[in-house]
Amino acid sequence: MVWYNVPPLIVSEICKWEMSMNLIEKIPLPNGLVMEVWDRSRAIATDTTKVELLITVPVTMEQAYFSDPEHFRRVVEIFGPEIAYEYTKERTFVSTADSRQVFTDLLDDFRRDSLPYLSKDDFPRRFALSKLSEIHRHPHRYRKAGTASSNN
């Protein structure tokens, strides 16, 4: 896994977090993407569980999504050649006996409400353009190395 613009300490914590995830299924979408369903649930106490659903959809950046080749280059420079759409839903303090049903309900809600949007043909392009928009809205977060001003 390649990490872009992420400090090593954060990468270490993310790697620990990823080890606690269980891949439930991969679902091919009509637009060629693959949705991954992850279970990040964990016990809070003997009879209580935090139920957490994580959906990821990796999207490979393509120059065709952008009107300007420089925009494509900038998005890839900052986020990398593949960016994951992520959705998380959780319920805390769930009875352990009910935790599987709660997870199933969260997943069913996602499938009903959000899966049609992710399945649209133009989702990859719109997602890529949302990352470009994020760069434009928050340029201070994405300064090029060596361009920060100094007061020395």
C-alpha positions as CSV (number, residue, x, y, z in Angstrom):
1,M,0.0,0.0,0.0
2,V,1.4,3.4,-1.0
3,W,0.6,6.4,1.4
4,Y,0.6,9.9,-0.1
5,N,1.1,12.9,2.2
6,V,0.4,10.8,5.4
7,P,2.8,11.0,8.4
8,P,4.4,7.7,9.4
9,L,2.7,7.6,12.9
10,I,-0.7,7.9,11.3
11,V,0.1,5.2,8.8
12,S,1.1,2.9,11.7
13,E,-2.2,3.6,13.5
14,I,-4.2,3.0,10.2
15,C,-2.4,-0.3,9.7
16,K,-3.3,-1.5,13.2
17,W,-6.9,-0.4,12.6
18,E,-7.0,-2.3,9.3
19,M,-5.9,-5.5,11.0
20,S,-9.2,-5.4,13.0
21,M,-11.4,-5.3,10.0
22,N,-13.1,-8.3,8.5
23,L,-13.9,-8.3,4.7
24,I,-17.5,-9.6,4.5
25,E,-18.0,-9.4,0.7
26,K,-16.9,-7.8,-2.6
27,I,-19.7,-6.7,-4.8
28,P,-19.1,-5.9,-8.5
29,L,-21.0,-2.8,-9.6
30,P,-22.5,-2.2,-13.0
31,N,-20.0,0.7,-13.6
32,G,-17.0,-1.6,-13.3
33,L,-16.1,-0.6,-9.7
34,V,-16.0,-3.1,-6.8
35,M,-17.7,-2.3,-3.5
36,E,-16.1,-3.9,-0.4
37,V,-18.1,-4.5,2.7
38,W,-16.1,-4.5,5.9
39,D,-17.1,-5.4,9.5
40,R,-15.2,-3.3,12.1
41,S,-17.4,-4.3,15.0
42,R,-15.8,-4.9,18.4
43,A,-16.7,-5.9,21.9
44,I,-17.0,-3.0,24.3
45,A,-17.9,-5.1,27.3
46,T,-18.9,-8.7,27.9
47,D,-22.4,-8.3,26.6
48,T,-22.0,-5.0,24.6
49,T,-20.7,-4.5,21.1
50,K,-19.9,-1.5,19.0
51,V,-21.3,-2.4,15.6
52,E,-19.5,-0.7,12.7
53,L,-20.0,-1.1,8.9
54,L,-17.4,0.3,6.6
55,I,-18.0,0.4,2.8
56,T,-15.0,1.1,0.5
57,V,-15.1,1.6,-3.3
58,P,-11.6,2.0,-4.8
59,V,-11.7,4.4,-7.8
60,T,-8.7,4.5,-10.2
61,M,-8.1,8.1,-11.4
62,E,-8.2,8.6,-15.1
63,Q,-7.2,11.7,-17.1
64,A,-10.5,11.5,-19.0
65,Y,-12.4,12.5,-15.8
66,F,-10.7,16.0,-15.9
67,S,-11.0,18.8,-18.5
68,D,-7.4,19.9,-17.8
69,P,-4.5,17.4,-17.6
70,E,-3.0,19.6,-14.8
71,H,-6.0,18.9,-12.7
72,F,-5.5,15.1,-13.2
73,R,-1.8,15.4,-12.3
74,R,-2.6,17.4,-9.1
75,V,-5.2,15.0,-7.9
76,V,-2.9,12.0,-8.4
77,E,0.0,13.9,-6.8
78,I,-2.0,14.5,-3.7
79,F,-4.3,11.5,-3.3
80,G,-2.5,8.9,-5.4
81,P,-3.6,7.0,-8.5
82,E,-6.4,5.2,-6.7
83,I,-8.7,6.8,-4.2
84,A,-11.2,5.0,-2.0
85,Y,-14.7,6.3,-1.5
86,E,-15.5,5.4,2.1
87,Y,-18.8,5.3,4.1
88,T,-19.0,4.4,7.8
89,K,-22.0,3.7,9.9
90,E,-21.9,2.6,13.5
91,R,-24.1,1.8,16.5
92,T,-22.6,1.8,20.0
93,F,-23.7,-0.1,23.0
94,V,-25.6,-2.8,21.1
95,S,-26.4,-6.0,22.9
96,T,-23.9,-8.6,21.7
97,A,-26.9,-11.0,21.0
98,D,-28.3,-8.4,18.6
99,S,-25.1,-7.3,17.0
100,R,-25.3,-9.4,13.8
101,Q,-28.9,-8.2,13.1
102,V,-27.8,-4.6,13.7
103,F,-24.9,-5.0,11.2
104,T,-27.3,-6.6,8.7
105,D,-29.7,-3.7,9.1
106,L,-27.0,-1.1,8.6
107,L,-25.9,-2.9,5.4
108,D,-29.5,-3.2,4.1
109,D,-30.0,0.5,4.7
110,F,-26.8,1.3,2.8
111,R,-27.8,-0.9,-0.1
112,R,-31.2,0.7,-0.3
113,D,-30.1,4.3,0.0
114,S,-26.6,4.6,-1.4
115,L,-25.8,1.7,-3.6
116,P,-27.8,3.1,-6.6
117,Y,-25.7,6.3,-6.5
118,L,-22.4,4.3,-6.4
119,S,-23.6,2.1,-9.3
120,K,-24.1,5.1,-11.7
121,D,-21.9,5.2,-14.7
122,D,-20.7,8.7,-13.9
123,F,-19.9,8.0,-10.2
124,P,-16.1,7.5,-10.8
125,R,-15.8,10.8,-12.7
126,R,-17.9,12.7,-10.2
127,F,-15.9,11.3,-7.3
128,A,-12.6,12.3,-9.0
129,L,-14.0,15.8,-9.6
130,S,-15.0,16.0,-5.9
131,K,-11.4,15.4,-4.9
132,L,-10.3,18.3,-7.3
133,S,-13.0,20.5,-5.7
134,E,-11.7,19.6,-2.2
135,I,-8.2,20.7,-3.3
136,H,-9.6,24.0,-4.6
137,R,-11.8,24.6,-1.5
138,H,-8.9,23.9,1.0
139,P,-5.7,24.8,-0.7
140,H,-3.9,25.3,2.6
141,R,-4.2,21.5,3.2
142,Y,-2.6,20.6,-0.1
143,R,0.4,23.0,-0.5
144,K,3.2,21.7,-2.6
145,A,6.3,20.9,-0.7
146,G,8.6,23.9,-0.5
147,T,5.9,26.5,-1.1
148,A,5.0,27.3,2.4
149,S,6.1,30.8,3.4
150,S,8.5,31.2,6.3
151,N,8.7,34.1,8.7
152,N,12.4,33.7,9.4
